[in-house]
Amino acid sequence: MAAETKDGKEAEFDMKIDTSKMSKEKAEAMLVAESNREVKWDSPSFAGGLFMGRFQPELITPYPEQNAEDKAIGDKLCSEVGIYLKANLDADEVDRTREVPKKVLDWFTTKRMWAMKIPKEYNGLGLSQVNYNRVIALVSSHCGSTAVWLSAHQSIGVPQPLKLFGTPEQKQKWLPRFADGAISAFALTEPNVGSDPAKMSTHAEPTEDGKHYILNGVKLWCTNGTTADILVVMAKTPPKIRKGKEITQITAFIVEANMPGVEVMHRCDFMGIRAIHNGQLKFTNVKVPAENIILGPGKGLKLALTTLNTGRLTLPAACVGMGKQCLNIVRNWANERVQWGLPIGKHEAIANKIAYMSSTVFAMEATTWLASAMADRGGYDIRIEAAMAKMFCSEHAWKIVDETMQIRGGRGYETADSLKARGEKAVPVERMMRDCRINRIIEGTTEIMHLFLAREAMDPHMQVAAEIMLKVPLGQKIRAGLKMANFYTRWYPQQWINSSVFPGYSEYGAKLSRHMNYVERTAHTLGRSIFHAMGMYQNSLERRQMVLARFVDIGTDLFAMAATCARAKMLRDRDSSNPHPEHLANFFCKEARRRVEASFAAISDNDDRQANKIAKCMMNGDYKWMEDGIIRTYED
C-alpha cells in the first residue's frame, strides 16, 4: 500500500493493523483511514510523547508569548470588533430571527475579516493563528452564530486547504475573492455517512478527455453551505488497484456555487447557533474542471485531516470565549444574589463551582494558546495537541455553562428576552447553553476524538510491535520480534527507573513543581500501562474503546496540567506580585490528578463487559418492556 508524504509523493507503507478478523466493510474503512494518515512524525509532539513515557518540558517552556508587534495587531482588531459588535449586534435577536444582520456581514467584508488567515499578498489580513483565535474567542463570547459564520468559512472552508495545498494558480484565482466578501463551505458529511468516509456515495467521474469531472451526490450539514459562493466538496473518484486490491480514492474539489447542477435542498434548523446557514446540498452532473482538484486525485481525505490539525484550534478558542463570559456572569451574580444573609458565592456549595470554573477556564486558555502558538512557530507536530485542546475545551465548556445555569437557577433557564420583558438584566445563559452543546459534536465528536487520539498515541508502539501480531511469513515475524525486543529491552526499564523519582522543576515554585513532577512520573506510568494493555489485548485492543478512551483522558489531563503550570509560571515571572495564576493552576492540577487516578483505576476495575451485554440486550429488544407507558415518537 502507499501513503502520501508531505510533499505529495507516494511512499510505501505496510498496514500496521490486522484486518483479517474484521468485516469487509470495517476492513475497507480501516484501510481508507490508515492510507490517509500522516505516517511519520517528522516534528516533535509534546503531548504525543506523554503516551510513550516521554516528558519534554523544553517543548512547552518558556510558555510562548506573543511578540509585541503581533499582539498590537490583535489588540487593535479585537478592540474594533468588540466595540462594533456590542453596538450593532443583538445576539438574542440573531438567535430569535435565525439571521445575522446583513450590515454586520458587510462590515466584516469592509474589514476583510473573511480573509483573516489569508496572506497579505492575496489581500488578506495575514493574521497569526493566535490573533485569529483571539478574534474568534471574542466573537464567540457575544454571539455563537456569528462566530461560526467566520470560523467555518476559514478554519475548514476553502481558504485553509487552499493556503496549505493550493497551487500558485489556484491561490491567485480564489484567495483574493475572500477579501472581497466571498463565503466558503466544506462538504464532507452525507445523510448516511458521518465519520466513515469509506461509505461515501458522492462520486466524481472523469470525462473522456480528462479535463473535467462529473460530480453527483448529496451532502449534509454543510455550514455556510446554503449561502456559500465557493465550496470544497469531497467525492469518490475511480479507485486504484494496488497489489490486487481496490483502494478507495477520495478527492477534494473546489466547486463554485453557481455551477449548473448545484442545488440547496434544505436549510437545517438546530437547537443552538440558530443563525448559521447550514444545509443539505445536491450535486447533479456538475461539471468541475480537473484543475479545481486540491492536492491531487485521491488525496481529499488526507487534505481534510491535515486541515483539521489547525482548523480544530478555532473551536477551543470559541470555548475559551464562552467560558470567560460565564465567569463574568457568575462573578456578578454570585455577589449580587443574597440568600440566608450572604452573597451566594460565599456559600461553599457555590464557591466550589466557582473555583472549578475559574481554574478550568485558565487551563482551557493555557492549552488553546499553547497549541495555537505551536502552529504559528512551526516545527511541531500538533495533530495530538490540537485534538486534545478541542476535546478538553469542548467537554469542560459544557460543564462550565451547565454550572453557570445552576448558579443562576431559574434565571439561567429563562430566556434573555423573557428576563428583559419583566425588567431584569437580559443575561443569555439559556442561549449560551444551546449554543455550547454543539461543540462536543462538531469537527469530531468526543467519541471520535478518543479513537483518533488513541490511534495516534499508539502509533509509536505500532511501528515497533504491530508486525509481531500480524499474519506475516515466519522470517518476517522473527525479524519483527528482534526489532521489538531491541526497542523494549531499552525502553521498558526507563519507564520504571528515571529522573522522575527525584524532585525537580524548582523554578516553578513549591506548589507547581509538585505538579510538574507528577506529570513526568505519570507519563512513565501511562507509557508502560499502554504497553501492558498491548500485551494483554493484542489485536483486540482496538475494540476495547473504553480502555483506549481512559488512556486518552489521562494523556489529555497531563497535557493540560503541564500547559497550565507553564502558563502560570510565565504570568508569575512577568508580574511576581500577582499570585493568582499560580493559585488557579494549583487548584486545576489537584482536580486533574484526581481524574487521572480515577481513569487509571478504571482501566482494570470497570464494568465494560457488562455494559456491552446490556447494550446488546437493549438493541435486540430484550428491554423493550421498559418503554411501556409512553407515547412513542420513534416507531419500529
Protein Blocks (a to p, Z undefined) as FASTA:
>chain_A
ZZddfkopacddddfbdfklpcfklmmmmmmmmmmpcfbdfbccfklmmmnopacfklmc
ccddddfklmmmmmmmmmmmmmmmmmmmcfklmmmnopacfklmmmmmmnopmmmmgcfk
lopaoiafklmmmmmmmmmmmommlmmmmmmmmmmmmmlmmmmmpcfklmmmmmmmmmno
pacdddfbdfklcklmklpmbdcdddfkopaccdedddehiehklmpfbdcddddddddd
eehiacdddddddddfkbghiacfbdcddfblmlbccdddddehiacdfklpghiahilm
mmmmmmmmmmmmmmmmmmmmmmmmmmmmmmmmmmmpcgehiafklpmklmmmmmmmmmmm
mmmmmmmmmmmmmmmngoiafklmmmmmmmmmmmmmmmmmmmmmmmnmmmlmpcfklmmm
nopacdfklmmmmmmmmmmmggpifklmmmmmmmmmmmmmmmmmmmmmpccdfklmmmmm
mmmmmmmmmmmmmmmnccklpcehklnojklmmmmmmmmmmmmmmmmmmmmmmmmnmmmm
mmmmmlmmmmmmmmmmmmmmmmmmmmmmmmmmmmmmlmklmmmmmmmmmmmmmmmmmmmm
mmmmccklmmmmmmmmmmnopmmmmmgoiacfbdZZ
